[in-house]
């Protein structure tokens, strides 16, 4: 009898404890939502199991499974296993506390330790007036892996974003962290049509259910600092989901441009380009990230950590996908081969919007001025004249200068802090000397503004004797190495 009472008391205690823990988490979630006054997409709270079942019973996915089984002479069970593996890999499990307690606080500390963060809007009213029933997709240029954190941090008090994340983050524990933030994973260059059908239907599923998404339109990091060609796979999936929305709903594409005074991976990216190598494997990347974090933690503890300058985010004017398709009638009714060129035109147009509002921060502007001078040793007055001329030309072209009221002296002084920290330029009195081996990094930063600059050539002498030196390192254009 005593044993029975003990077992019953234990069971009651366990249930009460579980109920108390669940109640505490529910209250914590409500507190986080009220604290941030955030627009929370309800579909993010749907369980992975429900999404898995919806995808497995999706008519398009089932048709692709049958076709795959017939083409590869596979049993239905084996094909289903592959699809379940793809679903498990792609579908996230959003957690409000993970995003707004751990993620936001980590981003706030991490970003503000490294950068001075600023943001602005080309048309704030246009963004704030987007109907809540519309689906919002942020199209972002890709400068650094920190982009994920920066944009999410800037938007944290407005909306939570579901990112499309590359395979680089599919390592422990980053995979589980990103999934708890609502990010879904995308394999780059993977040619299995069944996988792409599952991914496409998942993207269309969350689009139909109003999930706010963030897409890096270039598809990967730029190694030379220039804009990469726009990728259209995810954008095509989103666009073709429009007919499945209600008549009054729309998809709003918001261009987002960001630029840095220092990109965390700049040396690694330029090294890949100079050495003509592809990106390192995921394990090597993770080791590099851990080494970087541990080194900066040590610098922080010893009081030697310095900010890397500025990161600036600009939100452009939203583009109505329904209006764009009305101006290009019949696009979604075309076969895939004929539809994709039109979607490519849309992607290029959006990338043009992003390029037009790219923030001009001090370091890229000064790097462009230094290279435009074309000498290794540059007098301060000469450099200030070139900065002034470039600034005036950009303003004439309507470029998005950060604090355009600043004088050339102020711009140079702010850029100098980062240039000195990065050991790109040394100063002797009033003369700035470019270190030849660091020229590729100067080109990398200047290239982010290439489309805003007047005609110029980097076939400059960059030599104290004013004679051409063909052996000076220089960035070419990035070309991805062909897959074996």
C-alpha positions as CSV (number, residue, x, y, z in Angstrom):
1,X,0.0,0.0,0.0
2,X,2.8,2.4,0.9
3,X,4.6,1.6,-2.3
4,X,1.4,2.4,-4.2
5,X,1.0,5.7,-2.5
6,X,4.6,6.6,-3.2
7,X,4.2,5.7,-6.9
8,X,1.1,7.8,-7.1
9,X,2.7,10.8,-5.3
10,X,5.7,10.5,-7.6
11,X,3.5,10.5,-10.7
12,X,1.5,13.5,-9.4
13,X,4.7,15.4,-8.7
14,X,6.1,14.7,-12.1
15,X,2.9,15.8,-13.9
16,X,2.7,19.0,-11.8
17,X,6.3,19.8,-12.5
18,X,5.9,19.3,-16.2
19,X,2.8,21.4,-16.1
20,X,4.6,24.1,-14.2
21,X,7.5,24.1,-16.6
22,X,5.2,24.3,-19.6
23,X,3.3,27.1,-18.0
24,X,6.6,29.0,-17.3
25,X,7.6,28.6,-21.0
26,X,4.2,29.8,-22.2
27,X,4.4,32.8,-20.0
28,X,7.9,33.6,-21.1
29,X,6.9,33.4,-24.8
30,X,4.0,35.8,-24.2
31,X,6.3,38.2,-22.3
32,X,8.8,38.1,-25.2
33,X,6.1,38.8,-27.8
34,X,4.7,41.7,-25.7
35,X,8.1,43.1,-25.0
36,X,9.1,43.3,-28.7
37,X,5.5,44.1,-29.9
38,X,6.5,41.9,-32.9
39,X,4.5,40.7,-35.9
40,X,4.7,36.9,-35.3
41,X,3.7,34.7,-38.2
42,X,1.5,32.1,-36.7
43,X,2.4,29.4,-39.1
44,X,5.9,29.4,-37.6
45,X,4.5,27.8,-34.5
46,X,3.1,24.9,-36.4
47,X,4.9,21.7,-35.5
48,X,7.5,20.1,-37.8
49,X,5.4,16.9,-37.8
50,X,2.4,18.7,-39.2
51,X,4.5,20.3,-41.9
52,X,6.1,17.0,-42.7
53,X,2.8,15.3,-43.2
54,X,1.5,18.2,-45.3
55,X,4.5,17.9,-47.6
56,X,4.4,14.1,-47.8
57,X,0.7,14.3,-48.9
58,X,1.3,17.2,-51.3
59,X,0.1,16.2,-54.8
60,X,3.2,17.7,-56.5
61,X,5.6,15.9,-54.1
62,X,3.7,12.6,-54.6
63,X,3.9,12.9,-58.3
64,X,7.6,13.7,-58.1
65,X,8.1,10.6,-55.9
66,X,6.3,8.3,-58.4
67,X,8.4,9.8,-61.3
68,X,11.6,9.4,-59.3
69,X,10.8,5.7,-58.4
70,X,10.0,4.9,-62.0
71,X,13.1,6.6,-63.4
72,X,15.6,5.1,-60.9
73,X,13.8,1.8,-60.5
74,X,13.5,2.3,-56.7
75,X,10.9,1.0,-54.3
76,X,8.3,3.4,-53.0
77,X,9.6,3.0,-49.4
78,X,13.1,4.0,-50.4
79,X,11.9,7.1,-52.3
80,X,9.7,8.1,-49.3
81,X,12.8,7.7,-47.0
82,X,14.7,10.1,-49.2
83,X,11.9,12.6,-49.1
84,X,11.6,12.3,-45.4
85,X,15.3,13.0,-45.1
86,X,15.1,16.0,-47.3
87,X,12.1,17.3,-45.2
88,X,14.0,16.8,-42.0
89,X,17.0,18.7,-43.4
90,X,15.0,21.6,-44.8
91,X,12.2,22.3,-42.3
92,X,13.0,24.3,-39.2
93,X,11.4,24.4,-35.8
94,X,10.9,28.0,-34.8
95,X,11.3,28.8,-31.1
96,X,10.2,32.2,-29.8
97,X,12.5,32.1,-26.8
98,X,15.4,31.0,-28.9
99,X,14.9,33.8,-31.4
100,X,14.0,36.7,-29.0
101,X,15.8,35.8,-25.8
102,X,19.0,34.0,-26.9
103,X,19.2,35.1,-30.5
104,X,18.4,38.8,-30.0
105,X,20.6,39.2,-27.0
106,X,23.5,37.5,-28.6
107,X,23.1,39.6,-31.7
108,X,22.8,42.8,-29.7
109,X,26.1,42.0,-27.8
110,X,28.0,40.6,-30.8
111,X,27.0,43.2,-33.4
112,X,27.4,46.2,-31.1
113,X,30.8,45.0,-29.9
114,X,32.1,44.8,-33.5
115,X,30.2,47.6,-35.3
116,X,28.3,50.8,-35.1
117,X,24.9,49.7,-36.5
118,X,22.7,52.1,-38.4
119,X,19.7,51.7,-40.6
120,X,17.5,53.9,-42.7
121,X,14.5,53.7,-45.1
122,X,14.1,55.1,-48.6
123,X,10.4,55.2,-48.0
124,X,9.5,54.3,-44.4
125,X,5.8,54.9,-45.0
126,X,5.6,52.5,-47.9
127,X,7.0,49.7,-45.7
128,X,4.8,50.5,-42.7
129,X,1.7,50.6,-44.9
130,X,2.1,47.1,-46.2
131,X,-1.1,45.3,-45.3
132,X,-0.7,42.6,-42.7
133,X,-2.3,40.1,-45.1
134,X,0.4,40.5,-47.6
135,X,3.5,38.3,-47.7
136,X,6.8,40.2,-47.3
137,X,10.1,38.9,-48.7
138,X,13.3,40.8,-48.0
139,X,15.8,40.6,-50.8
140,X,19.3,41.3,-49.5
141,X,22.8,41.6,-51.0
142,X,25.3,39.3,-49.4
143,X,28.6,40.7,-48.1
144,X,29.2,38.6,-45.0
145,X,27.9,35.7,-43.0
146,X,27.2,38.3,-40.4
147,X,24.4,39.6,-42.7
148,X,22.0,37.1,-41.2
149,X,22.6,38.5,-37.7
150,X,22.7,42.2,-38.8
151,X,19.4,42.2,-40.7
152,X,17.5,40.1,-38.1
153,X,18.8,42.4,-35.3
154,X,17.7,45.5,-37.1
155,X,14.2,44.1,-37.8
156,X,13.8,42.3,-34.5
157,X,11.2,44.7,-33.1
158,X,9.2,44.6,-36.3
159,X,9.2,41.0,-37.5
160,X,11.1,37.7,-37.3
161,X,12.6,36.5,-40.6
162,X,12.9,33.0,-41.9
163,X,16.2,32.9,-43.9
164,X,17.3,30.6,-46.6
165,X,20.6,29.4,-45.3
166,X,23.4,27.6,-47.2
167,X,25.0,24.3,-46.3
168,X,27.9,26.0,-44.5
169,X,25.7,26.2,-41.4
170,X,24.7,22.5,-41.4
171,X,27.2,21.6,-38.7
172,X,26.6,21.0,-35.0
173,X,25.5,23.1,-33.1
174,X,24.8,25.8,-35.8
175,X,22.2,23.7,-37.5
176,X,20.0,23.4,-34.5
177,X,20.5,27.1,-33.6
178,X,19.5,28.3,-37.1
179,X,16.5,26.0,-37.2
180,X,15.3,27.3,-33.9
181,X,15.5,30.8,-35.4
182,X,13.2,29.6,-38.2
183,X,15.9,29.3,-41.0
184,X,15.5,26.6,-43.6
185,X,18.5,25.0,-45.4
186,X,19.2,25.0,-49.1
187,X,21.8,22.8,-50.8
188,X,23.7,24.7,-53.5
189,X,24.5,22.9,-56.7
190,X,22.6,19.7,-55.7
191,X,21.0,18.3,-58.9
192,X,18.5,15.8,-57.5
193,X,15.1,16.9,-59.0
194,X,13.2,15.2,-56.1
195,X,15.1,17.4,-53.6
196,X,14.3,20.5,-55.5
197,X,10.6,19.6,-55.7
198,X,10.5,19.2,-51.9
199,X,12.3,22.5,-51.4
200,X,10.1,24.3,-53.9
201,X,6.9,23.0,-52.3
202,X,8.1,23.9,-48.8
203,X,9.0,27.5,-49.9
204,X,5.5,27.8,-51.6
205,X,3.9,26.3,-48.5
206,X,5.4,28.9,-46.1
207,X,4.7,31.7,-48.7
208,X,1.0,30.7,-48.9
209,X,0.9,30.8,-45.1
210,X,2.4,34.3,-44.9
211,X,5.8,33.6,-43.5
212,X,8.2,36.6,-43.8
213,X,11.3,35.5,-45.6
214,X,14.8,36.8,-46.2
215,X,16.7,35.8,-49.3
216,X,20.2,36.7,-50.3
217,X,19.6,37.3,-54.0
218,X,23.2,36.7,-55.1
219,X,23.1,33.2,-53.7
220,X,26.6,33.5,-52.1
221,X,29.3,35.7,-50.8
222,X,31.2,37.9,-53.2
223,X,34.9,37.2,-53.3
224,X,35.9,40.4,-55.2
225,X,33.4,42.8,-53.5
226,X,31.3,43.3,-56.6
227,X,27.7,42.3,-56.9
228,X,27.3,38.7,-58.1
229,X,24.6,37.7,-60.7
230,X,21.2,37.2,-59.2
231,X,20.0,33.7,-58.5
232,X,16.4,32.9,-59.3
233,X,15.5,29.5,-57.8
234,X,13.9,30.7,-54.6
235,X,12.4,33.8,-56.2
236,X,10.7,31.6,-58.9
237,X,9.3,29.3,-56.2
238,X,7.8,32.4,-54.3
239,X,6.5,34.0,-57.5
240,X,4.7,30.8,-58.6
241,X,3.0,30.6,-55.2
242,X,1.1,33.9,-55.9
243,X,-1.8,32.2,-57.7
244,X,-2.4,30.1,-54.6
245,X,-2.9,33.2,-52.5
246,X,-6.3,34.9,-51.9
247,X,-7.3,37.4,-54.5
248,X,-6.7,40.4,-52.2
249,X,-3.3,39.2,-51.1
250,X,0.0,40.3,-52.6
251,X,3.7,39.5,-52.2
252,X,5.8,42.5,-51.5
253,X,9.5,42.3,-52.4
254,X,11.6,44.7,-50.2
255,X,15.1,45.4,-51.5
256,X,17.7,45.6,-48.6
257,X,21.2,46.9,-49.1
258,X,23.9,46.7,-46.5
259,X,27.6,47.6,-46.5
260,X,30.5,47.4,-44.0
261,X,33.6,49.2,-43.1
262,X,35.0,45.8,-42.5
263,X,33.8,42.4,-43.6
264,X,34.7,39.7,-41.1
265,X,35.7,37.2,-43.8
266,X,37.5,39.7,-46.2
267,X,40.9,38.1,-46.2
268,X,39.5,34.6,-46.6
269,X,37.3,35.7,-49.5
270,X,40.1,37.5,-51.4
271,X,42.5,34.7,-50.7
272,X,40.1,32.2,-52.4
273,X,40.0,34.5,-55.4
274,X,43.7,35.1,-55.6
275,X,44.5,31.4,-55.1
276,X,41.6,30.4,-57.4
277,X,40.3,27.9,-54.8
278,X,36.8,27.1,-53.8
279,X,35.4,27.6,-50.3
280,X,36.8,25.3,-47.6
281,X,34.7,22.5,-46.2
282,X,32.2,23.0,-43.4
283,X,34.4,21.6,-40.7
284,X,37.3,23.9,-41.7
285,X,34.9,26.8,-41.8
286,X,33.6,26.0,-38.3
287,X,37.1,25.7,-36.9
288,X,37.9,29.1,-38.4
289,X,34.7,30.7,-36.9
290,X,35.6,29.2,-33.5
291,X,39.1,30.5,-33.7
292,X,37.9,33.9,-34.6
293,X,35.4,34.0,-31.8
294,X,37.9,32.8,-29.2
295,X,40.5,35.3,-30.3
296,X,38.0,38.2,-30.1
297,X,36.8,37.0,-26.7
298,X,40.4,37.1,-25.5
299,X,40.8,40.6,-26.9
300,X,37.5,41.6,-25.2
301,X,38.7,40.2,-21.8
302,X,42.0,42.0,-22.1
303,X,40.4,45.3,-23.2
304,X,42.0,45.2,-26.6
305,X,38.8,44.7,-28.7
306,X,38.1,47.7,-31.0
307,X,35.1,48.2,-33.2
308,X,35.5,47.5,-36.9
309,X,33.7,50.6,-38.0
310,X,30.2,50.9,-39.4
311,X,27.6,48.5,-40.8
312,X,24.7,50.3,-42.4
313,X,21.4,48.8,-43.6
314,X,19.1,50.5,-46.0
315,X,15.5,49.3,-46.8
316,X,14.3,50.2,-50.2
317,X,10.8,50.8,-51.6
318,X,8.7,47.6,-51.7
319,X,7.8,46.2,-55.1
320,X,4.4,44.5,-55.6
321,X,4.9,41.2,-57.2
322,X,1.2,41.2,-58.4
323,X,1.7,44.6,-60.1
324,X,5.0,43.4,-61.7
325,X,3.3,40.3,-63.1
326,X,0.4,42.4,-64.3
327,X,2.9,44.5,-66.3
328,X,4.3,41.2,-67.7
329,X,1.1,39.2,-68.3
330,X,1.2,35.5,-68.8
331,X,4.6,35.0,-67.1
332,X,3.4,32.3,-64.6
333,X,1.5,30.5,-67.4
334,X,4.6,29.9,-69.4
335,X,6.6,26.6,-69.4
336,X,9.6,26.7,-67.1
337,X,12.2,27.2,-69.8
338,X,10.3,30.3,-71.0
339,X,9.3,31.5,-67.6
340,X,12.8,31.6,-66.0
341,X,14.2,34.3,-68.3
342,X,11.3,36.6,-67.1
343,X,11.9,35.8,-63.5
344,X,15.6,36.5,-64.1
345,X,14.6,39.9,-65.4
346,X,12.7,40.5,-62.2
347,X,15.7,39.3,-60.1
348,X,18.0,41.6,-62.0
349,X,15.6,44.5,-61.6
350,X,15.5,43.9,-57.8
351,X,19.3,43.6,-57.7
352,X,19.5,46.9,-59.5
353,X,17.3,48.5,-56.8
354,X,19.6,47.1,-54.1
355,X,22.7,48.4,-55.9
356,X,21.1,51.8,-56.2
357,X,20.7,52.1,-52.4
358,X,23.9,50.5,-51.3
359,X,25.2,52.5,-48.3
360,X,28.5,54.3,-49.0
361,X,30.4,54.0,-45.7
362,X,33.8,55.6,-45.1
363,X,36.2,52.7,-45.8
364,X,34.8,51.7,-49.3
365,X,34.8,55.4,-50.3
366,X,38.3,56.1,-49.1
367,X,39.5,52.8,-50.6
368,X,38.1,53.9,-54.0
369,X,39.7,57.3,-53.6
370,X,43.1,55.7,-52.8
371,X,43.0,53.4,-55.8
372,X,41.8,56.3,-58.1
373,X,44.9,58.3,-57.2
374,X,47.0,55.4,-58.6
375,X,50.1,55.9,-56.4
376,X,51.6,54.1,-53.4
377,X,52.6,57.3,-51.5
378,X,49.7,59.8,-51.4
379,X,49.8,63.2,-49.9
380,X,46.9,63.9,-47.5
381,X,45.7,67.0,-49.4
382,X,45.7,65.1,-52.7
383,X,43.7,62.2,-51.1
384,X,41.2,64.7,-49.6
385,X,40.7,66.2,-53.0
386,X,40.0,62.8,-54.5
387,X,37.6,61.9,-51.7
388,X,35.7,65.2,-52.2
389,X,35.5,64.6,-55.9
390,X,34.1,61.1,-55.5
391,X,31.7,62.2,-52.9
392,X,30.3,65.0,-55.1
393,X,30.0,62.6,-58.0
394,X,28.1,60.1,-56.0
395,X,25.8,62.7,-54.6
396,X,25.2,63.9,-58.1
397,X,24.2,60.3,-59.1
398,X,21.9,60.0,-56.1
399,X,24.0,57.5,-54.2
400,X,23.1,56.6,-50.6
401,X,26.0,58.3,-48.7
402,X,26.1,57.6,-45.0
403,X,26.1,61.1,-43.3
404,X,26.7,63.0,-46.5
405,X,27.2,66.2,-44.5
406,X,30.6,65.1,-43.3
407,X,33.6,66.8,-44.8
408,X,36.4,64.8,-46.6
409,X,38.6,65.2,-43.4
410,X,35.9,63.6,-41.3
411,X,35.4,60.7,-43.8
412,X,39.2,60.1,-44.0
413,X,39.6,60.1,-40.2
414,X,36.9,57.6,-39.7
415,X,38.2,55.3,-42.4
416,X,41.7,55.6,-41.1
417,X,40.9,53.8,-37.9
418,X,39.9,50.7,-39.8
419,X,42.6,51.0,-42.4
420,X,45.2,51.2,-39.7
421,X,43.7,48.4,-37.7
422,X,43.7,46.2,-40.9
423,X,47.3,47.3,-41.7
424,X,46.2,48.2,-45.3
425,X,47.8,51.7,-45.2
426,X,50.5,53.3,-43.0
427,X,51.0,57.0,-42.4
428,X,54.2,59.0,-42.3
429,X,53.4,62.6,-41.4
430,X,50.9,63.8,-44.0
431,X,51.7,60.9,-46.4
432,X,49.6,57.7,-46.6
433,X,51.5,54.7,-48.0
434,X,49.6,51.7,-49.4
435,X,51.2,48.4,-48.6
436,X,51.4,46.5,-51.9
437,X,50.3,43.2,-50.6
438,X,47.2,44.7,-49.1
439,X,46.0,46.2,-52.4
440,X,43.5,43.3,-53.1
441,X,41.7,44.2,-49.9
442,X,41.4,47.9,-50.9
443,X,40.0,46.7,-54.3
444,X,37.6,44.4,-52.5
445,X,36.1,47.3,-50.5
446,X,36.2,49.8,-53.4
447,X,34.4,47.2,-55.7
448,X,31.3,47.4,-53.6
449,X,30.8,50.9,-55.0
450,X,32.0,50.2,-58.5
451,X,28.6,50.8,-60.1
452,X,28.4,54.2,-58.4
453,X,31.9,55.5,-59.5
454,X,32.9,57.3,-62.6
455,X,34.9,55.5,-65.2
456,X,38.2,54.6,-63.6
457,X,40.9,52.0,-64.1
458,X,42.8,50.0,-61.5
459,X,45.7,49.4,-63.9
460,X,47.5,52.1,-61.8
461,X,51.2,52.1,-61.1
462,X,50.8,51.9,-57.3
463,X,54.6,52.2,-57.0
464,X,56.7,54.8,-55.2
465,X,58.9,55.2,-58.3
466,X,55.9,55.9,-60.5
467,X,56.7,53.0,-62.7
468,X,54.4,50.1,-63.5
469,X,54.9,47.0,-61.5
470,X,53.1,44.0,-63.1
471,X,53.9,41.8,-60.0
472,X,51.6,43.8,-57.7
473,X,48.7,41.6,-56.4
474,X,45.3,42.5,-57.8
475,X,41.8,41.0,-57.7
476,X,40.3,39.6,-60.8
477,X,36.7,38.7,-61.1
478,X,35.3,35.8,-59.2
479,X,34.6,32.7,-61.2
480,X,33.3,29.6,-59.3
481,X,35.5,26.6,-59.9
482,X,33.6,23.9,-62.0
483,X,32.4,21.0,-60.0
484,X,34.1,17.7,-60.6
